[in-house]
Amino acid sequence: MIVVSKRFQVRKEDLQKVGKNALIFFAPLAVIYLSFVATEIEKDGFTWEDFRPNLVVLGAMILYVINVLLDFFRKWASETRYTDYGKENK
């Protein structure tokens, strides 16, 4: 079975790919945030202020959102053919 995602249209398969990529892109952000929290807790013990992200973590969060949006718009603007074996770019 071949499903064609036309240009400037979003199909269910495109959204599934964007969702899968968003989870993959989230892994480095989670590592950055958790390592930040771990280093903050080691400095002066546990306080609720330790969970407030610093500028590096905020920058990583902004880059994550930009990356997911770019991935969505790239899928929206391209024509892709999905087959049972994967995808074919046209």
Protein Blocks (a to p, Z undefined) as FASTA:
>chain_A
ZZdddehiacfklmmmmmmmmmmmmmmmmmmmmmmmmmmmmmnopafklmpccfklmmmm
mmmmmmmmmmmmmmmmpccdddfkbccdZZ
